[in-house]
Amino acid sequence: MRLIPVTQWNDHHAWPPQGGLRHLIFHANTNGFDTCVRRVGRRVLIDEAAFFVWADAQNGEGKSHA
């Protein structure tokens, strides 16, 4: 598991931009993004692996389209 501070996310990944990430964090309790967020004191960290699992789920990955 790699935890990336929000301010350094774009050093590792182009998407989402920092503002978009902050929007996801702000609404984490309603959009399911809370599974990706770790808070240590005042620092907000993103669990990189959990982020991509969450992103795939948002895209309908693994859902039956029958």
N, CA and C atoms as an extended XYZ file, in Angstrom:
198
Properties=species:S:1:pos:R:3:atomname:S:1:resname:S:1:resid:I:1 pbc="F F F"
N         0.855       -1.175        0.000 N   MET     1
C         0.000        0.000        0.000 CA  MET     1
C         0.897        1.232        0.000 C   MET     1
N         0.628        2.114       -0.933 N   ARG     2
C         1.365        3.374       -0.979 CA  ARG     2
C         0.390        4.496       -0.680 C   ARG     2
N         0.721        5.306        0.311 N   LEU     3
C        -0.096        6.455        0.682 CA  LEU     3
C         0.569        7.710        0.130 C   LEU     3
N        -0.187        8.467       -0.651 N   ILE     4
C         0.350        9.656       -1.305 CA  ILE     4
C        -0.375       10.885       -0.762 C   ILE     4
N         0.367       11.883       -0.277 N   PRO     5
C        -0.282       13.126        0.153 CA  PRO     5
C        -1.002       13.781       -1.028 C   PRO     5
N        -2.122       14.413       -0.750 N   VAL     6
C        -2.904       15.065       -1.804 CA  VAL     6
C        -2.029       16.041       -2.588 C   VAL     6
N        -1.176       16.770       -1.891 N   THR     7
C        -0.343       17.778       -2.556 CA  THR     7
C         0.694       17.166       -3.491 C   THR     7
N         0.977       15.870       -3.351 N   GLN     8
C         1.970       15.212       -4.203 CA  GLN     8
C         1.345       14.233       -5.197 C   GLN     8
N         0.026       14.113       -5.190 N   TRP     9
C        -0.653       13.155       -6.064 CA  TRP     9
C        -0.253       13.347       -7.526 C   TRP     9
N        -0.231       14.601       -7.979 N   ASN    10
C         0.060       14.859       -9.390 CA  ASN    10
C         1.534       14.688       -9.749 C   ASN    10
N         2.383       14.469       -8.773 N   ASP    11
C         3.766       14.083       -9.065 CA  ASP    11
C         3.812       12.634       -9.550 C   ASP    11
N         2.777       11.862       -9.203 N   HIS    12
C         2.726       10.439       -9.536 CA  HIS    12
C         1.687       10.114      -10.605 C   HIS    12
N         0.598       10.886      -10.637 N   HIS    13
C        -0.509       10.606      -11.563 CA  HIS    13
C        -1.041       11.917      -12.134 C   HIS    13
N        -1.389       11.884      -13.412 N   ALA    14
C        -1.900       13.089      -14.072 CA  ALA    14
C        -3.360       13.375      -13.727 C   ALA    14
N        -4.103       12.330      -13.404 N   TRP    15
C        -5.526       12.488      -13.121 CA  TRP    15
C        -5.856       11.876      -11.777 C   TRP    15
N        -6.747       12.430      -11.033 N   PRO    16
C        -7.392       13.729      -11.195 CA  PRO    16
C        -6.473       14.846      -10.717 C   PRO    16
N        -6.709       16.063      -11.195 N   PRO    17
C        -5.915       17.179      -10.691 CA  PRO    17
C        -6.210       17.392       -9.202 C   PRO    17
N        -5.377       18.155       -8.553 N   GLN    18
C        -5.497       18.343       -7.107 CA  GLN    18
C        -6.868       18.891       -6.711 C   GLN    18
N        -7.408       19.815       -7.475 N   GLY    19
C        -8.727       20.364       -7.169 CA  GLY    19
C        -9.815       19.304       -7.256 C   GLY    19
N        -9.719       18.445       -8.251 N   GLY    20
C       -10.684       17.356       -8.393 CA  GLY    20
C       -10.573       16.362       -7.253 C   GLY    20
N        -9.356       16.107       -6.833 N   LEU    21
C        -9.124       15.199       -5.712 CA  LEU    21
C        -9.719       15.774       -4.431 C   LEU    21
N        -9.536       17.065       -4.233 N   ARG    22
C       -10.109       17.712       -3.043 CA  ARG    22
C       -11.638       17.662       -3.069 C   ARG    22
N       -12.218       17.791       -4.247 N   HIS    23
C       -13.676       17.672       -4.382 CA  HIS    23
C       -14.125       16.264       -3.977 C   HIS    23
N       -13.415       15.257       -4.449 N   LEU    24
C       -13.750       13.879       -4.085 CA  LEU    24
C       -13.633       13.666       -2.579 C   LEU    24
N       -12.602       14.243       -1.974 N   ILE    25
C       -12.397       14.106       -0.528 CA  ILE    25
C       -13.517       14.809        0.234 C   ILE    25
N       -13.901       15.999       -0.211 N   PHE    26
C       -14.952       16.760        0.468 CA  PHE    26
C       -16.265       15.982        0.491 C   PHE    26
N       -16.554       15.268       -0.590 N   HIS    27
C       -17.802       14.507       -0.706 CA  HIS    27
C       -17.594       13.011       -0.456 C   HIS    27
N       -16.523       12.660        0.229 N   ALA    28
C       -16.138       11.253        0.400 CA  ALA    28
C       -17.213       10.407        1.075 C   ALA    28
N       -17.974       10.984        1.971 N   ASN    29
C       -18.996       10.197        2.671 CA  ASN    29
C       -20.178        9.836        1.782 C   ASN    29
N       -20.368       10.562        0.696 N   THR    30
C       -21.508       10.275       -0.177 CA  THR    30
C       -21.109        9.597       -1.483 C   THR    30
N       -19.840        9.673       -1.863 N   ASN    31
C       -19.429        9.081       -3.138 CA  ASN    31
C       -18.589        7.813       -2.980 C   ASN    31
N       -18.391        7.372       -1.743 N   GLY    32
C       -17.631        6.154       -1.506 CA  GLY    32
C       -16.125        6.347       -1.493 C   GLY    32
N       -15.668        7.573       -1.671 N   PHE    33
C       -14.233        7.845       -1.737 CA  PHE    33
C       -13.563        7.726       -0.371 C   PHE    33
N       -14.372        7.619        0.683 N   ASP    34
C       -13.813        7.483        2.033 CA  ASP    34
C       -12.954        6.230        2.176 C   ASP    34
N       -13.137        5.259        1.290 N   THR    35
C       -12.310        4.049        1.330 CA  THR    35
C       -10.881        4.332        0.866 C   THR    35
N       -10.672        5.461        0.213 N   CYS    36
C        -9.355        5.812       -0.334 CA  CYS    36
C        -8.592        6.801        0.530 C   CYS    36
N        -9.277        7.444        1.457 N   VAL    37
C        -8.691        8.545        2.220 CA  VAL    37
C        -8.191        8.053        3.570 C   VAL    37
N        -6.973        8.441        3.902 N   ARG    38
C        -6.404        8.181        5.223 CA  ARG    38
C        -5.982        9.528        5.790 C   ARG    38
N        -6.354        9.774        7.017 N   ARG    39
C        -5.972       11.030        7.668 CA  ARG    39
C        -4.993       10.723        8.792 C   ARG    39
N        -3.883       11.430        8.782 N   VAL    40
C        -2.875       11.299        9.826 CA  VAL    40
C        -2.623       12.712       10.339 C   VAL    40
N        -3.197       13.007       11.491 N   GLY    41
C        -3.131       14.382       11.978 CA  GLY    41
C        -3.871       15.275       11.000 C   GLY    41
N        -3.191       16.292       10.513 N   ARG    42
C        -3.804       17.196        9.534 CA  ARG    42
C        -3.530       16.776        8.099 C   ARG    42
N        -2.679       15.792        7.925 N   ARG    43
C        -2.332       15.343        6.574 CA  ARG    43
C        -3.432       14.450        6.016 C   ARG    43
N        -3.727       14.659        4.761 N   VAL    44
C        -4.699       13.824        4.063 CA  VAL    44
C        -3.928       13.030        3.018 C   VAL    44
N        -4.008       11.715        3.138 N   LEU    45
C        -3.275       10.820        2.254 CA  LEU    45
C        -4.254        9.996        1.437 C   LEU    45
N        -3.858        9.668        0.226 N   ILE    46
C        -4.683        8.843       -0.650 CA  ILE    46
C        -4.024        7.471       -0.773 C   ILE    46
N        -4.793        6.442       -0.492 N   ASP    47
C        -4.335        5.064       -0.683 CA  ASP    47
C        -4.398        4.798       -2.185 C   ASP    47
N        -3.241        4.691       -2.800 N   GLU    48
C        -3.161        4.592       -4.259 CA  GLU    48
C        -3.912        3.376       -4.804 C   GLU    48
N        -3.713        2.216       -4.201 N   ALA    49
C        -4.386        1.002       -4.679 CA  ALA    49
C        -5.899        1.124       -4.519 C   ALA    49
N        -6.342        1.642       -3.374 N   ALA    50
C        -7.781        1.806       -3.132 CA  ALA    50
C        -8.383        2.809       -4.115 C   ALA    50
N        -7.606        3.832       -4.498 N   PHE    51
C        -8.099        4.814       -5.458 CA  PHE    51
C        -8.451        4.143       -6.782 C   PHE    51
N        -7.566        3.284       -7.276 N   PHE    52
C        -7.821        2.661       -8.575 CA  PHE    52
C        -8.942        1.631       -8.503 C   PHE    52
N        -9.102        0.971       -7.371 N   VAL    53
C       -10.254        0.078       -7.181 CA  VAL    53
C       -11.533        0.908       -7.209 C   VAL    53
N       -11.524        2.043       -6.503 N   TRP    54
C       -12.688        2.932       -6.468 CA  TRP    54
C       -12.995        3.466       -7.873 C   TRP    54
N       -11.961        3.898       -8.598 N   ALA    55
C       -12.160        4.451       -9.940 CA  ALA    55
C       -12.759        3.400      -10.879 C   ALA    55
N       -12.270        2.170      -10.799 N   ASP    56
C       -12.835        1.098      -11.631 CA  ASP    56
C       -14.302        0.854      -11.292 C   ASP    56
N       -14.633        0.898      -10.017 N   ALA    57
C       -16.025        0.683       -9.597 CA  ALA    57
C       -16.926        1.809      -10.108 C   ALA    57
N       -16.412        3.033      -10.147 N   GLN    58
C       -17.204        4.166      -10.635 CA  GLN    58
C       -17.461        4.053      -12.128 C   GLN    58
N       -16.569        3.401      -12.803 N   ASN    59
C       -16.660        3.252      -14.247 CA  ASN    59
C       -17.525        2.062      -14.647 C   ASN    59
N       -18.065        1.366      -13.665 N   GLY    60
C       -18.903        0.217      -13.964 CA  GLY    60
C       -18.119       -1.051      -14.195 C   GLY    60
N       -16.840       -1.038      -13.876 N   GLU    61
C       -15.986       -2.214      -14.044 CA  GLU    61
C       -16.525       -3.362      -13.201 C   GLU    61
N       -16.649       -4.497      -13.790 N   GLY    62
C       -17.084       -5.670      -13.050 CA  GLY    62
C       -18.590       -5.802      -12.909 C   GLY    62
N       -19.347       -4.833      -13.375 N   LYS    63
C       -20.803       -4.928      -13.304 CA  LYS    63
C       -21.334       -5.674      -14.516 C   LYS    63
N       -22.399       -6.391      -14.305 N   SER    64
C       -23.035       -7.098      -15.406 CA  SER    64
C       -23.876       -6.111      -16.211 C   SER    64
N       -23.684       -6.097      -17.510 N   HIS    65
C       -24.439       -5.188      -18.371 CA  HIS    65
C       -25.487       -5.934      -19.185 C   HIS    65
N       -25.879       -7.107      -18.717 N   ALA    66
C       -26.848       -7.930      -19.451 CA  ALA    66
C       -28.248       -7.389      -19.334 C   ALA    66
